Amino acid sequence: MAAIPEVMKAVQLVGHGGLDQLVYRDDVPTPVPDAGEVLIEVHACGMNNTDVWVREGAYGTEADAAEVSTWRRGRSTLTFPRIQGTDTVGRIVNVGEGVPSARIGERVMVDFSIYNRPEGDDSLADIDYIGHGRDGGYAEYTVVPAENAYEITSDIGDAELATFCCAYLTAEQMLDRARLAKDERILVTGASGGVGSAIIQLARVRGAVPYAVTSPGKEDALREIGAEDVILRDAPDLVAEAERVVDGPVDVVADLVAGPMFNDLLRILRPEGRYTTAGAIGGPVVNLDLRTMYLKQLELHGSSQGTRTAFRRLVRYIEDGAVRPLLDRTYRLSDFHAAQTAFLGKAYIGKLVVVPDRHWAEIGAPHAAP
């Protein structure tokens, strides 16, 4: 095994604002694992919308939706500079005190959640995450608690494996919150993105029937991964189109878009239906007619990240082949601005993944952006 360098290449977020706040550096000190931690040589790291909103300070506060604020709204653990990146895949190359040296060499996927609760307590009330409360995977090396590094023996490639962590855990938690059951129908907005495409697959794992809401040109790809049918989000009448396409009442809406379509989504739900959300790329501040909610006896669930139990379930799904990666393309770590620009453009299906330049030839190049 190669010697661990004293400094490494990484992308640091140095403040709130535009892409200029993301700085690629080659002189960042390589982290050293403390007791109970492992050092991972990063092979790939998936991109997520949270990266963008944290950079922009776009989370607002409960008192002022337009105020610059990061994730956790008013109780942030973010400090600058910060290395973002939640979806870390790589190999353990060093361990801290108390961690068996036998773990060196393991290929791992990182559970990015910082639970702040003891094992067995699945409350997410105090949750934080790697890439926000501590440095993440947009670097050549990262340090994480040993229990957050899960060995993966599946033959899925590293770039493909990096599509799962945040998106699929978020999706699984949304379905847990909404109690999605076998044979129920679920309508998924933002279905071509990382979380949306994960929901489609995970709904099928549960025996449910997913319907996708997306933009034109992505219909066939979504049907291929399990969507029963597709509704175009720019339909003149979303409610009427859902009634035409969906074979029966909609039991659950899993919404990642919100914005102007929010109230229509509640109208689409059957009486006593359940709405669950973990994102609002179409606009976080929405119009809600409370009469729709209370006269239809609806449940509304907010969701973020997921529990240890859900992550371990996800690892099992991956190892069993119950879900498959949806990797659109990869970018070099040194091309991070181009990667996030492409991410913001949303002209892809599934996930974009960043690969450290040193591993580009064997991991990133086969899936490189055209």
C-alpha positions as CSV (number, residue, x, y, z in Angstrom):
1,M,0.0,0.0,0.0
2,A,1.3,3.4,-1.0
3,A,2.5,5.8,1.7
4,I,-0.1,8.4,2.9
5,P,1.0,11.9,1.8
6,E,1.1,14.8,4.3
7,V,-1.0,17.0,2.1
8,M,-3.8,16.2,-0.4
9,K,-6.0,17.7,-3.1
10,A,-9.5,18.8,-2.0
11,V,-12.3,21.2,-2.9
12,Q,-13.0,23.6,0.0
13,L,-16.1,25.6,0.5
14,V,-14.7,28.9,1.8
15,G,-18.0,30.9,2.3
16,H,-21.6,31.3,1.2
17,G,-22.2,32.4,-2.4
18,G,-21.5,31.4,-6.0
19,L,-19.2,28.8,-7.5
20,D,-16.2,31.0,-6.7
21,Q,-16.6,29.9,-3.1
22,L,-15.5,26.4,-4.1
23,V,-11.7,26.3,-4.2
24,Y,-9.7,23.4,-5.5
25,R,-6.4,23.1,-3.5
26,D,-3.4,20.8,-3.6
27,D,-2.0,21.7,-0.1
28,V,-4.8,20.6,2.3
29,P,-3.4,18.7,5.2
30,T,-4.3,15.0,5.0
31,P,-6.5,14.2,8.0
32,V,-5.3,11.7,10.7
33,P,-7.8,9.4,12.3
34,D,-8.5,9.9,16.0
35,A,-9.7,7.1,18.3
36,G,-12.6,5.2,16.9
37,E,-12.1,6.6,13.3
38,V,-10.8,5.4,10.0
39,L,-8.9,7.2,7.2
40,I,-10.4,6.5,3.8
41,E,-8.7,7.0,0.5
42,V,-11.5,8.4,-1.6
43,H,-12.3,6.8,-4.9
44,A,-15.6,8.5,-5.7
45,C,-18.1,10.9,-4.2
46,G,-21.6,11.6,-5.5
47,M,-23.2,15.1,-5.8
48,N,-26.3,16.2,-4.0
49,N,-28.6,19.2,-3.9
50,T,-27.7,19.8,-0.3
51,D,-24.2,20.8,-1.4
52,V,-25.6,23.6,-3.5
53,W,-28.1,24.9,-0.9
54,V,-25.4,24.9,1.8
55,R,-23.0,26.8,-0.5
56,E,-25.8,29.3,-1.3
57,G,-27.0,29.5,2.3
58,A,-30.4,28.9,0.8
59,Y,-32.1,27.2,3.8
60,G,-33.6,30.4,5.3
61,T,-34.8,30.5,8.8
62,E,-38.1,29.7,10.4
63,A,-38.6,33.5,10.9
64,D,-37.4,34.6,7.4
65,A,-37.4,32.2,4.5
66,A,-35.1,34.5,2.5
67,E,-32.3,34.9,5.1
68,V,-28.9,33.4,4.3
69,S,-28.7,30.3,6.5
70,T,-27.3,26.8,6.1
71,W,-28.7,23.4,6.9
72,R,-30.1,23.0,10.4
73,R,-31.5,26.5,10.3
74,G,-30.2,28.5,13.2
75,R,-28.2,25.8,14.9
76,S,-25.6,25.2,12.2
77,T,-22.4,23.3,12.8
78,L,-20.9,24.5,9.5
79,T,-17.5,26.3,9.7
80,F,-15.3,27.5,6.8
81,P,-13.3,26.2,5.1
82,R,-15.4,23.0,4.8
83,I,-14.9,20.0,2.5
84,Q,-18.3,18.9,1.4
85,G,-19.4,15.6,-0.1
86,T,-21.6,13.0,1.5
87,D,-21.5,10.0,-0.9
88,T,-18.0,8.7,-0.1
89,V,-16.7,5.4,-1.5
90,G,-13.1,4.3,-1.1
91,R,-10.7,2.1,0.9
92,I,-9.6,2.3,4.5
93,V,-5.9,3.0,4.6
94,N,-5.4,3.8,8.3
95,V,-7.3,3.4,11.6
96,G,-7.3,5.2,14.9
97,E,-6.9,3.8,18.3
98,G,-9.5,1.1,19.1
99,V,-10.2,0.2,15.5
100,P,-8.9,-3.2,14.4
101,S,-6.0,-2.9,12.0
102,A,-7.7,-5.7,10.0
103,R,-10.1,-3.1,8.6
104,I,-7.2,-1.6,6.6
105,G,-7.9,-2.5,2.9
106,E,-11.7,-2.7,3.2
107,R,-13.7,-1.2,0.4
108,V,-16.3,0.9,2.1
109,M,-19.4,3.1,1.5
110,V,-19.9,5.8,4.1
111,D,-23.1,6.4,6.1
112,F,-22.8,10.2,6.0
113,S,-25.2,10.8,8.9
114,I,-23.9,12.1,12.3
115,Y,-26.7,10.8,14.5
116,N,-25.7,12.3,17.9
117,R,-27.8,9.5,19.5
118,P,-26.7,6.1,20.9
119,E,-27.1,2.9,19.0
120,G,-30.7,1.8,19.1
121,D,-32.1,5.3,19.2
122,D,-33.4,6.1,15.7
123,S,-34.5,9.7,16.5
124,L,-33.2,12.2,13.9
125,A,-34.0,15.2,16.0
126,D,-30.2,16.1,16.5
127,I,-28.9,14.8,13.2
128,D,-26.0,16.3,11.3
129,Y,-24.0,15.0,8.4
130,I,-20.5,14.4,7.1
131,G,-19.7,17.2,4.6
132,H,-21.4,19.8,6.9
133,G,-20.6,19.2,10.5
134,R,-17.3,17.7,9.6
135,D,-15.3,17.3,6.4
136,G,-16.6,15.0,3.7
137,G,-15.5,13.3,0.5
138,Y,-14.6,15.9,-2.1
139,A,-11.0,15.2,-1.4
140,E,-8.4,12.5,-1.8
141,Y,-8.7,11.4,1.8
142,T,-11.4,11.7,4.5
143,V,-11.7,10.6,8.1
144,V,-15.0,9.2,9.4
145,P,-16.2,7.3,12.5
146,A,-15.4,3.6,12.1
147,E,-19.1,2.6,12.5
148,N,-20.0,4.9,9.6
149,A,-17.8,3.0,7.1
150,Y,-19.6,-0.1,5.8
151,E,-17.7,-2.8,3.9
152,I,-19.2,-3.5,0.5
153,T,-18.4,-6.8,-1.2
154,S,-20.7,-6.3,-4.3
155,D,-19.0,-6.1,-7.6
156,I,-20.6,-2.7,-8.4
157,G,-17.9,-0.2,-9.5
158,D,-16.8,2.6,-7.2
159,A,-18.4,5.4,-9.2
160,E,-21.7,3.4,-9.4
161,L,-21.6,2.7,-5.6
162,A,-21.2,6.4,-4.9
163,T,-24.7,7.0,-6.4
164,F,-26.4,5.3,-3.5
165,C,-25.6,6.9,-0.1
166,C,-27.5,10.2,0.3
167,A,-30.1,9.7,-2.4
168,Y,-31.2,6.2,-1.5
169,L,-31.1,6.7,2.3
170,T,-33.2,9.9,1.9
171,A,-35.6,8.0,-0.3
172,E,-35.9,5.1,2.0
173,Q,-36.6,7.4,5.0
174,M,-39.3,9.2,3.0
175,L,-41.0,5.8,2.3
176,D,-40.6,4.8,6.0
177,R,-42.2,8.1,7.1
178,A,-45.1,7.6,4.7
179,R,-45.5,3.9,5.5
180,L,-45.6,2.9,1.9
181,A,-47.0,-0.6,1.6
182,K,-47.3,-3.4,-0.9
183,D,-49.7,-2.6,-3.9
184,E,-50.1,1.1,-2.9
185,R,-49.6,3.7,-5.6
186,I,-47.0,6.4,-5.1
187,L,-46.6,9.5,-7.2
188,V,-42.9,10.8,-7.4
189,T,-42.0,14.3,-8.4
190,G,-38.4,15.1,-9.5
191,A,-38.3,11.5,-10.5
192,S,-35.2,11.7,-12.8
193,G,-32.9,13.0,-10.0
194,G,-31.0,11.0,-7.5
195,V,-33.6,10.8,-4.8
196,G,-36.5,10.5,-7.2
197,S,-35.0,7.7,-9.2
198,A,-34.2,6.0,-5.9
199,I,-37.8,6.2,-4.7
200,I,-39.0,4.5,-7.8
201,Q,-36.7,1.5,-7.3
202,L,-37.2,1.3,-3.5
203,A,-41.0,1.5,-4.0
204,R,-40.8,-1.5,-6.3
205,V,-38.7,-3.3,-3.6
206,R,-41.7,-2.8,-1.3
207,G,-44.1,-4.1,-3.9
208,A,-45.7,-0.7,-4.4
209,V,-46.5,0.9,-7.8
210,P,-44.6,4.1,-8.6
211,Y,-45.6,6.8,-11.1
212,A,-43.1,9.4,-12.1
213,V,-43.5,13.1,-12.7
214,T,-40.7,14.5,-14.8
215,S,-39.7,16.7,-17.8
216,P,-39.9,15.6,-21.4
217,G,-37.3,13.2,-22.8
218,K,-36.8,11.2,-19.6
219,E,-39.9,8.9,-19.9
220,D,-38.2,5.8,-21.2
221,A,-35.4,5.9,-18.7
222,L,-37.8,6.1,-15.8
223,R,-40.0,3.3,-17.1
224,E,-36.8,1.2,-17.4
225,I,-36.0,1.5,-13.7
226,G,-39.5,0.7,-12.6
227,A,-41.9,3.6,-13.1
228,E,-45.4,2.2,-14.0
229,D,-46.0,5.3,-16.1
230,V,-44.9,8.9,-16.5
231,I,-46.7,12.3,-16.1
232,L,-45.0,15.3,-17.6
233,R,-44.6,18.1,-15.1
234,D,-45.6,20.8,-17.6
235,A,-49.0,19.2,-18.3
236,P,-51.6,22.0,-18.5
237,D,-53.7,20.3,-15.7
238,L,-51.6,18.1,-13.5
239,V,-54.6,16.8,-11.5
240,A,-56.5,15.7,-14.6
241,E,-53.3,14.2,-16.1
242,A,-52.8,12.1,-12.9
243,E,-56.4,10.9,-13.0
244,R,-55.9,9.8,-16.6
245,V,-52.5,8.1,-16.1
246,V,-52.7,6.5,-12.7
247,D,-54.6,3.3,-12.5
248,G,-56.5,4.0,-9.3
249,P,-56.2,6.4,-6.3
250,V,-52.8,7.8,-5.3
251,D,-52.0,6.6,-1.8
252,V,-48.7,8.5,-1.3
253,V,-47.0,11.5,-2.9
254,A,-43.2,11.7,-2.6
255,D,-42.4,15.3,-3.5
256,L,-39.0,16.7,-4.2
257,V,-40.1,19.7,-6.2
258,A,-42.9,21.6,-4.3
259,G,-43.2,25.1,-5.6
260,P,-46.4,25.9,-7.7
261,M,-47.4,22.3,-8.0
262,F,-47.7,21.7,-4.2
263,N,-51.4,22.2,-3.8
264,D,-52.2,20.1,-6.9
265,L,-50.2,17.3,-5.4
266,L,-52.5,17.4,-2.3
267,R,-55.5,17.4,-4.6
268,I,-54.2,14.3,-6.4
269,L,-53.9,12.3,-3.1
270,R,-56.8,10.1,-2.1
271,P,-58.7,10.8,1.1
272,E,-56.4,9.8,4.1
273,G,-53.5,9.8,1.7
274,R,-49.9,10.6,2.8
275,Y,-47.6,13.3,1.5
276,T,-43.8,13.1,2.2
277,T,-41.1,15.6,1.2
278,A,-37.3,15.9,1.5
279,G,-36.7,18.7,-0.9
280,A,-38.2,21.7,-2.8
281,I,-36.2,22.4,-5.9
282,G,-39.2,24.1,-7.5
283,G,-39.6,26.5,-4.5
284,P,-39.7,25.9,-0.7
285,V,-42.4,28.4,0.1
286,V,-45.8,27.1,-1.1
287,N,-49.5,27.9,-1.0
288,L,-51.4,25.5,1.2
289,D,-55.2,25.4,1.4
290,L,-55.6,23.9,4.8
291,R,-59.1,22.8,3.8
292,T,-57.7,20.4,1.3
293,M,-55.6,18.9,4.1
294,Y,-58.1,18.6,6.8
295,L,-61.2,17.7,4.8
296,K,-59.3,14.9,3.1
297,Q,-57.7,13.8,6.4
298,L,-54.2,14.0,4.8
299,E,-50.9,13.3,6.5
300,L,-47.9,15.6,5.7
301,H,-44.4,14.3,6.5
302,G,-41.1,16.1,6.4
303,S,-38.0,13.9,6.1
304,S,-34.3,14.4,6.0
305,Q,-31.5,11.8,5.7
306,G,-32.4,8.5,7.4
307,T,-31.8,6.2,10.3
308,R,-29.0,3.7,11.0
309,T,-31.7,1.0,10.5
310,A,-32.6,2.4,7.0
311,F,-28.9,2.6,6.0
312,R,-28.2,-1.0,6.9
313,R,-31.3,-2.0,5.0
314,L,-29.9,-0.1,2.0
315,V,-26.6,-1.9,2.3
316,R,-28.5,-5.2,2.2
317,Y,-30.4,-4.1,-0.9
318,I,-27.2,-3.2,-2.7
319,E,-25.5,-6.5,-1.7
320,D,-28.5,-8.5,-2.8
321,G,-28.9,-6.6,-6.1
322,A,-32.4,-5.4,-5.2
323,V,-31.5,-1.9,-6.4
324,R,-29.2,-0.8,-9.1
325,P,-27.1,2.4,-9.6
326,L,-28.2,5.1,-12.0
327,L,-24.9,6.8,-12.9
328,D,-25.2,9.5,-15.5
329,R,-21.6,10.6,-15.7
330,T,-18.5,11.4,-13.8
331,Y,-16.2,14.4,-13.4
332,R,-12.7,14.9,-12.2
333,L,-12.4,16.5,-8.8
334,S,-10.3,19.3,-10.4
335,D,-13.3,20.0,-12.7
336,F,-15.6,20.5,-9.7
337,H,-17.1,23.8,-11.0
338,A,-18.0,22.1,-14.3
339,A,-19.6,19.2,-12.3
340,Q,-21.7,21.4,-10.1
341,T,-22.7,23.5,-13.1
342,A,-23.9,20.4,-14.9
343,F,-25.7,19.3,-11.7
344,L,-27.6,22.6,-11.6
345,G,-28.6,22.2,-15.2
346,K,-30.6,19.0,-14.4
347,A,-30.1,17.6,-17.9
348,Y,-29.2,14.2,-16.6
349,I,-30.9,11.1,-15.1
350,G,-29.8,9.6,-11.7
351,K,-26.5,10.9,-10.3
352,L,-23.3,12.8,-11.1
353,V,-20.2,11.5,-9.4
354,V,-16.8,13.2,-8.8
355,V,-13.6,11.2,-8.9
356,P,-10.2,12.3,-7.5
357,D,-7.8,12.9,-10.5
358,R,-5.4,10.2,-9.2
359,H,-8.1,7.6,-9.7
360,W,-9.6,9.0,-12.9
361,A,-8.2,6.5,-15.4
362,E,-9.6,3.4,-13.7
363,I,-12.7,4.8,-12.1
364,G,-13.9,8.0,-13.7
365,A,-12.9,7.8,-17.3
366,P,-15.3,5.0,-18.4
367,H,-18.3,7.2,-17.3
368,A,-16.8,10.6,-18.2
369,A,-19.0,13.5,-19.3
370,P,-19.0,13.9,-23.0
